[in-house]
Amino acid sequence: MTDIIQKPPVAAIATPVGEGGIAVIRVSGKDAIKKVQGCFKGKDLTKADSHTVHFGNIVRKDGRVVDEVLATVFKSPKSYTGEDTVEISCHGGVLVTQAVLETILEQGLKPAEPGEFTQRAFLNGKMDLDQAEAVADLIHAKSIKAVDAAHQQLEGRLGEHIKQFRQQIIDATAMVELELDFIEEDVEFADKEQLRKLLSDVDNEIGSLLDTYETGRLVKDGVKTVFIGRPNAGKSTLMNTLVGIDRAIVTDIAGTTRDTIDADWSYEGLLFKLIDTAGLRDVQDVIEAEGVKRSQKAFEEADLVVYLKDLSLPLDDKEHKEIAGFQKRAGETPFLLIGTKLDLTCTPDSLPGTQISESKEERLQFDLKISALEEENIDTLKKLMKQRALENKDYDTSSLLVTSSRHRDGLQKARENVLRAIDALDQGLTGDFLSIDLRAALKELGTITGEITTEDLLDSIFSRFCIGK
């Protein structure tokens, strides 16, 4: 157990700022309870038991009551940070909450930095670094599946795996380095075949974790889904239908959308980041041309591409080549070809002038034909989008997922060092070469869980936390 270090006390609002039933202000650090007692009129909090709640008033130095509150006391080491902590529950509201915080700060406390409470929890051994990062992921999660993935990490499942890898490598390193101590006596402590199998097992296990990253990234960050197609193909209408609000402007005027428009949409627990793009066509207008350029950029960065073809208009050779070109350029990125405005495609007798040229259309293999306006086949489209986005990906979120690029990079570097050690073993190199690679692998794994850290690394991680957490 890490020795608890009580730093100077800090305070911050721990709940979203705004109107609400209650707000919570967190105070943590050395003498935190004593400091809060300086502005708390009620039971003596310094004599209260840990994990108890007490009613009282927060009062200014001139005796004026700021608010009625509940003060919850957590004594070191049994608190979130490991330090003495008090959480003040006051009435919600911007002004009253800020007034309570200012009154507490007047007792000689400093405002907390973003993520400072969680950083103190990590430094005091209350959680591993990967678990601390999961706190931020949980707060910022925008889908149920992202919440599930963050909970897995917060429970320490990733850390458990990493520690198993590290222990296996530590055991291998110990045997290799012990042999080096007796090199002059020509004594062998490490069974080379057994050592190779151990390292191969570590390589396979790290590889299995790395294979989950693409799925984990989509679960955490969302599926970047780009709608492309000719002007007035129905891209904005489809976005509005999926999101359920008029997020994009819809008119009969070609070129209405001149820039990319983003909207978040969640389906069956998975987040889709929908991007409506400017219609693809040759334009002279400078602003619209920039919109088309941004559409191309969004296409290149997409996780899922949805090309919309207006079924009420004939297919010309140029558009046919355009669609084929996008399908080819998409490469391994999932691509859907969707026919739109199905409600406008009918027989000439019922709606003259809108029948599509079947002979040319037969050259296209549509994944689905829809009417966003009439919501025809929209449910089928939703299922198809999820299915195609997760093609060839393991989406069993009951299994552990790697969701952080930092964790992926650390695992990749550790694996590279393990593979170098295996190669050195196969070449019959001496143990000192093996030891260098194995220790490098240990270092990379240690940066994931926090056994090895730098100040810059911690600053980078905790800077993305909200204040109060």
VENBEL-V486340 format. One record per pair of residues at least 6 apart in sequence whose ideal C-beta (glycine too) atoms are under 8 Angstrom apart, sorted by the first residue. I is the first residue (numbers start at 0). J is the second residue. Records with the same first field share a line. If there is no record, write none. Layout:
# VENBEL-V486340
I = J + J
This chain:
# VENBEL-V486340
0 = 124
1 = 122 + 123 + 124
3 = 75 + 76 + 81 + 82 + 123
4 = 122 + 123
5 = 28 + 29 + 75 + 82 + 83
6 = 28 + 29 + 82 + 119
7 = 28 + 29 + 108 + 109
8 = 26 + 27 + 28 + 29 + 30 + 31 + 34 + 108 + 109
9 = 26 + 27 + 28 + 108 + 109 + 110 + 111 + 112 + 115 + 116
10 = 24 + 25 + 26 + 27 + 100 + 103 + 104 + 108 + 109 + 110 + 111
11 = 24 + 25 + 100 + 110 + 111 + 115 + 116 + 466 + 467
12 = 22 + 23 + 24 + 25 + 96 + 97 + 100 + 466 + 467
13 = 23 + 24 + 25 + 86 + 116 + 467 + 468
14 = 21 + 22 + 23 + 91 + 467
16 = 22 + 93 + 96
17 = 91 + 93
18 = 91 + 92 + 93
19 = 91 + 92
20 = 90 + 91
21 = 88 + 89 + 90 + 91
22 = 88 + 89 + 90 + 91 + 92 + 95 + 96 + 99
23 = 86 + 87 + 88 + 89
24 = 86 + 87 + 89 + 96 + 99 + 100 + 103
25 = 84 + 85 + 86 + 87 + 111 + 116 + 467
26 = 34 + 35 + 84 + 85 + 86 + 87 + 103 + 108
27 = 78 + 79 + 80 + 82 + 83 + 84 + 85 + 111 + 116 + 119
28 = 80 + 82 + 83 + 108 + 119
29 = 82 + 83
30 = 83
31 = 82 + 83 + 84 + 85 + 108
32 = 44 + 45 + 47 + 72 + 74 + 83 + 85
33 = 45
34 = 103 + 106 + 107 + 108
35 = 44 + 70 + 85 + 87 + 103 + 106
36 = 43 + 44 + 45
37 = 106
38 = 57 + 58 + 59 + 60 + 102 + 103 + 105 + 106
39 = 55 + 56 + 57 + 58 + 68 + 70
40 = 55 + 56 + 57 + 58 + 64
41 = 53 + 54 + 55 + 56 + 70
42 = 53 + 55
44 = 53 + 70 + 72 + 85
47 = 53 + 72
48 = 72 + 74
49 = 72 + 73 + 74 + 77 + 78
50 = 71 + 72 + 73 + 77
51 = 71 + 72
52 = 69 + 70 + 71 + 72
53 = 69 + 70 + 71 + 72
54 = 67 + 68 + 69
55 = 67 + 68 + 70
56 = 64 + 65 + 66 + 67 + 68
57 = 64 + 65 + 66 + 68 + 87 + 89 + 99 + 102 + 103
58 = 64 + 65 + 102
59 = 65 + 102 + 105
60 = 105
65 = 95 + 98 + 99 + 102
66 = 89 + 90 + 95 + 98 + 99
67 = 89 + 90
68 = 87 + 88 + 89 + 99
69 = 87 + 88
70 = 85 + 86 + 87 + 88
71 = 85 + 86 + 87 + 88
72 = 84 + 85
73 = 79 + 83 + 84 + 85 + 86
74 = 83
75 = 81 + 82 + 83 + 84
76 = 123
78 = 84
79 = 116 + 120 + 125
80 = 116 + 119 + 120 + 123 + 125
81 = 119 + 120 + 123 + 124 + 125
82 = 119 + 123
87 = 99 + 103
89 = 95 + 96 + 99
90 = 96
104 = 110
110 = 466
111 = 466 + 467
112 = 461 + 466
113 = 461 + 462 + 463 + 464 + 465 + 466
114 = 135 + 460 + 461 + 462 + 463 + 464 + 465 + 468
115 = 461
116 = 467 + 468
117 = 126 + 131 + 134 + 135 + 461 + 464 + 468
118 = 131 + 457 + 461
120 = 126 + 131
121 = 127 + 128 + 130 + 131 + 449 + 457
126 = 134 + 155
127 = 155 + 158 + 448 + 449
128 = 447 + 448 + 449 + 452 + 460
129 = 152 + 157 + 158 + 161 + 403 + 406 + 447 + 448 + 449
130 = 152 + 153 + 155 + 158
131 = 449 + 460 + 461
132 = 152 + 403 + 405 + 460
133 = 149 + 150 + 152 + 153
134 = 153 + 464 + 468
135 = 460 + 463 + 464 + 468
136 = 145 + 148 + 149 + 152 + 219 + 402 + 403
137 = 146 + 149 + 150 + 153
138 = 464 + 465 + 468
140 = 146 + 149 + 219
141 = 221 + 263 + 265 + 270
142 = 218 + 221 + 265 + 268 + 269 + 270
143 = 265 + 268
144 = 218 + 268 + 269 + 270 + 396
145 = 218 + 219 + 270
147 = 218 + 268 + 396
148 = 215 + 218 + 219 + 396 + 400 + 402
149 = 219 + 402
151 = 157 + 396 + 399 + 400
152 = 402
156 = 399
157 = 399 + 401 + 406 + 447
158 = 447 + 448
160 = 204 + 208 + 399
161 = 444 + 447 + 448
162 = 448
163 = 204
164 = 201 + 204 + 205 + 413 + 444
165 = 441 + 444 + 445 + 450
167 = 197 + 200 + 201
168 = 198 + 201 + 417 + 437 + 440 + 441 + 444
169 = 441
170 = 197
171 = 189 + 194 + 197 + 198 + 420 + 437
172 = 434 + 437 + 438 + 441
174 = 188 + 189 + 194
175 = 189 + 194 + 430 + 433 + 434 + 437
176 = 430 + 434
177 = 188 + 189
178 = 186 + 187 + 188 + 189 + 430
179 = 429 + 430 + 431 + 434
181 = 188
182 = 430
189 = 430
191 = 424
194 = 424
195 = 421 + 424 + 425
198 = 417 + 420 + 421 + 424
199 = 421
201 = 417
202 = 414 + 417 + 418 + 421
205 = 410 + 413 + 414 + 417
206 = 414
208 = 399 + 401 + 410
209 = 401 + 407 + 410 + 411 + 414
210 = 393
211 = 393 + 398 + 399 + 400 + 401
212 = 400 + 401 + 402 + 407
213 = 392
214 = 389 + 392 + 393 + 394 + 400
215 = 400 + 401 + 402 + 403
216 = 402 + 404
217 = 269 + 302 + 388 + 389 + 392
218 = 269 + 270 + 396 + 400 + 402
219 = 402 + 403
220 = 270 + 272
221 = 263 + 269 + 270 + 271 + 272
222 = 269 + 270 + 271 + 272 + 302 + 303 + 384 + 388
223 = 272 + 274 + 297 + 300 + 301 + 302 + 303
224 = 271 + 272 + 273 + 274 + 301 + 302 + 303 + 304 + 305 + 384 + 388
225 = 274 + 276 + 294 + 297 + 298 + 300 + 301 + 303 + 304 + 305
226 = 234 + 237 + 238 + 273 + 274 + 275 + 276 + 305 + 307
227 = 234 + 276 + 279 + 294 + 298 + 304 + 305 + 306 + 307 + 325
228 = 234 + 278 + 279 + 306 + 307 + 308 + 309 + 339
229 = 278 + 279 + 280 + 308 + 309 + 318
230 = 253 + 254 + 255 + 277 + 278 + 279 + 280
231 = 251 + 252 + 253 + 278 + 309
232 = 278 + 307 + 308 + 309 + 339
233 = 307 + 309 + 339 + 340 + 371 + 372
234 = 247 + 256 + 275 + 276 + 278 + 307
235 = 247 + 248 + 249 + 255 + 256 + 260 + 275
236 = 249 + 339 + 371 + 372
237 = 307 + 339 + 369 + 371
238 = 246 + 247 + 260 + 262 + 273 + 275
239 = 245 + 246 + 247 + 249 + 371
240 = 371 + 372 + 374 + 377
241 = 264 + 271 + 273 + 377 + 381
242 = 262 + 263 + 264 + 273
246 = 260 + 262 + 275
247 = 256 + 260 + 262 + 275
248 = 255 + 256
249 = 255
253 = 278 + 280
254 = 277 + 278 + 280 + 282 + 284 + 287
256 = 275 + 276 + 277 + 278 + 290
257 = 277 + 286 + 287 + 289 + 290
258 = 277 + 289 + 290 + 293
259 = 274 + 275 + 276 + 277 + 290 + 293 + 294 + 297
260 = 274 + 275
261 = 272 + 273 + 274 + 275
262 = 272 + 273 + 275
263 = 270 + 271 + 272 + 273
264 = 270 + 271 + 273
265 = 271
266 = 381 + 384 + 385
267 = 385
269 = 385 + 388 + 389
271 = 303 + 384 + 388
274 = 297 + 301
276 = 290 + 293 + 294 + 297 + 298
277 = 287 + 290 + 291 + 293 + 294
278 = 291
279 = 291 + 294 + 321
280 = 291
282 = 288 + 291
298 = 304 + 325 + 328 + 329
301 = 329 + 332
302 = 332 + 333 + 388
303 = 332 + 333 + 335 + 384 + 387 + 388
304 = 325 + 329 + 332 + 333 + 334 + 335
305 = 335 + 337 + 384
306 = 322 + 325 + 326 + 334 + 335 + 336 + 337
307 = 337 + 338 + 339
308 = 314 + 318 + 322 + 336 + 337 + 338 + 339 + 363 + 365
309 = 339 + 340
310 = 338 + 339 + 340 + 341 + 343 + 344 + 355 + 360 + 368
311 = 340 + 343 + 344 + 353 + 355
312 = 355
313 = 355 + 356 + 359
314 = 355 + 356 + 359 + 360 + 362 + 363
315 = 359
319 = 359 + 362 + 363
322 = 336 + 363
325 = 334
326 = 334 + 336
333 = 387 + 388 + 390
334 = 387
335 = 366 + 367 + 383 + 384 + 387
336 = 363 + 364 + 365 + 366
337 = 365 + 366 + 367 + 368 + 369 + 380
338 = 365 + 367 + 368 + 369
339 = 368 + 369 + 370 + 371
340 = 370 + 372
341 = 368 + 369 + 370 + 373 + 375 + 376
342 = 370 + 372 + 373 + 375
343 = 350 + 353 + 370
344 = 353 + 354 + 355
345 = 353 + 354
346 = 354
347 = 354
366 = 383 + 387
367 = 376 + 379 + 380 + 383
368 = 376
369 = 375 + 376 + 377 + 379 + 380
370 = 376
371 = 377
401 = 407 + 410
405 = 447 + 460
406 = 447
409 = 443 + 444 + 446 + 447
410 = 443 + 444 + 447
412 = 439 + 443
413 = 440 + 441 + 443 + 444
414 = 440
416 = 436 + 437 + 439 + 440 + 443
417 = 436 + 437 + 440
419 = 436
420 = 433 + 436 + 437 + 440
423 = 432 + 433 + 436
424 = 433
442 = 451
445 = 451
446 = 452 + 456
